[in-house]
């Protein structure tokens, strides 16, 4: 992932402040990573190198925990965040097919962000509406029964609509209600699985 | 110098310094216990390979000998049906993530997996499990050695040596679960990493993933 000039500046400016808050002890690594991610939205490699320097540990020892925990992301969140559910029900109903379709269409792998920063693709474990499997959450909006054709539809709607979320989803009133409920549950559920 | 004590391993009386870990006492006295991840200098063994199980009197279940300090009067059996079963399963699980091509492997003959298979009469074949997909990319960027990830069994010896003996810290673990791997910072080739090509990791690798 190529960094923008403005990002490099932010990294070098903000990071020192965060690192200075903590003592230079290896056990402060996770709190620092969390704080840096809260500030930047993700953990760029140059930031990890700086953290390693500050804590006086090899850079690979920062890279390890950062890739181990799901709560850390290495790529910036895209303008549109696509989360493909890989919970048991969605997986059985073809969640991996939806994931592969997105990967092919967007030409990025799971966990990556497209070079134009328009889309980021993630896998999540259960968004709490298994009856609608396979489920994909696009910018907090739940898409039900996602087939490769629907994947094309979702992306096309972004391309033609200039990113407007209003589009025909093929969901009835009931689906909507279900959705709202699952939306509310979502952050909590995700937290459980990611930590 | 610590106190000398006497323990019994497989009916043999052995004297050893108190507190020395059982695996090393056994190995020094010519009693072989399979092991991959154990490093004598490491005071905090990871005990991750699950191959060095032994039965110790007074313990309900088999214990990993690499973590167990010896005590006066300890009675140890290196083989039992329970131990054999644990080791067999652990061994097969390790093999399921190791590209088996012994005849064309540079480590043929000096491989620790081959030794374990021979000592415990285990097959160098994965029968019960589906072999995992392993990355096929080979890092041949260093001038003096090659890193073949498809053979890596994640014992962590190279990582420990790189950090604690070489004091370089080029190699480390990343990710988790099935995607766990030994990599460099940012998955860059070793030649671009802080690696000094000291070669200690190559010596440490028991399965010729580094050669």
Interface residues (C-beta under 8 A of the other chain):
Chain A: X45 X48 X49 X57 X58 X59 X60 X61 X62 X63 X64 X67 X68
Chain B: X163 X168 X169 X170 X171 X172 X173 X174 X175 X176 X183 X184 X185 X186 X193 X194
